Amino acid sequence: MGRALLLITLGTFVVLGIIQRAVNNRQFTMTEGNIETYMVNQGRNATGSGLDMAINRIVYNYDNNWESSFNSNNALWTFPIDEMNVEVFVDDENHPDVGPRFLRIRSEFQLENRRIQSIAFLERGSLNLPELDGALTVYSKNSNIRINGSPLKIVGQDTDYRTGQIIEDASHKPAISAPIENPEDWTSNSGWITINGQDRTVFTGEPDQFSYNPDLDGTEVRDLIDELMKPGVGTIYDGAGTMGTLENPQITVFDGSIKNLANNAQGAGILVIPPGVEIKMPGGLDFYGLIISAGQFDFGGNVNVYGGMMMSDEALFEFDADAPESVIFGTPTLYYSSEILEMIENRLGGGGSSTVVDRILY
């Protein structure tokens, strides 16, 4: 009887020990799980905070250089949040997983061998630019073109900006459209102009060369310039950085602080020359997009513009290849390109307020 009681007692202790060990193991496992859950939640909170910071920086355009790093394999920003380094990546429509006029923001945090990620898609509004009546659309009878040394060539036929070749089946524009009935009243004999490849000292008024449109009103261009000059919309160019690229076009506004741009300047997007501002490019220009001028734009050297140009009020477009400061002698050429104009209209919003959050994925 005593031996049986002893065995029962010992067996009970063994069973209780096994149970206690199992409970301890379960508690330890639960503790590990709680820690992992806590870390994952912290990681998601951090990536969400990083996403929020990135969205605010993009939507409200807190700095002027964030757009230059799109589609990079490196993080655009790294935010230290709760002792965690959250990396933010931004892709635009050039990425195969991002649609036209959209931006994808990825906020990521590395937790041991696990990558915590939050994603947001932003939709960029279009500019709703007025449709150009011609490759060069003049909105005022007071606008003037002065050419010295080399002829100005304006191509109204829709041109492929990659090859410089005319797109045969496209909808072409007249080279110049203006509210001036007699071309002779608009051009002076001091310079000469080449329209669609034909040298003219005055316009002939032929439909494929010159188009008379009495409804063109400079108010439309002035309102557009005022809109593009609002804070957070365009980038004030101070001589540093770029004037946009084909991959990342931008709205560049000249405020008159820069008088002479660098030789062989390049850019893409929209160039805005406000009233009273004079910009000189003595060494030439390659530009893809729209030039909007209510001031004075002086060229020297080789000039190639694909897209279009708008002139208003007292705007003056001057090319002087014989000027002493000219570095390269060449022929200024303006090519109408519907593809370039459509691209900048779709990809450049009308300022930060036109970029809105479409969806967020945690």
Buried (B, 14 or more C-beta within 10 A) or exposed (E): EEEEEEEEEEEEEEEEEEEEEEEEEEEEEEEEEEEEEEBBEBBBBBBBBBBBBBBEBBBEBEEBEBBBBBBEEEBBBEBEBEEBBBBBBBBBBEBEEBEEBBBBBBBBBEBEEEEBBBBBBBBBBBBEBBEBBBBBBBBBBBBBBBBBBBBBBBBBBBBBBEEEEBBEEBEBBBBBBBBBEEBBEBBEEEBBBBBBEEEBEBBEBBEBBBBBBEEBBBEBBBEBBEBBBEEEBBBBBEEEEBBBBBEBBBBBBBBEEBEEBEBBBBBBBBBBBBBEBBBBBBBBBBBBBBBBBBBBBBBBBBBBBBBBBBBBBBBBBBBBBEBEEBEBEBBBBBBBBBBBBEBBBBBBBBBBBBBEEBEBEE
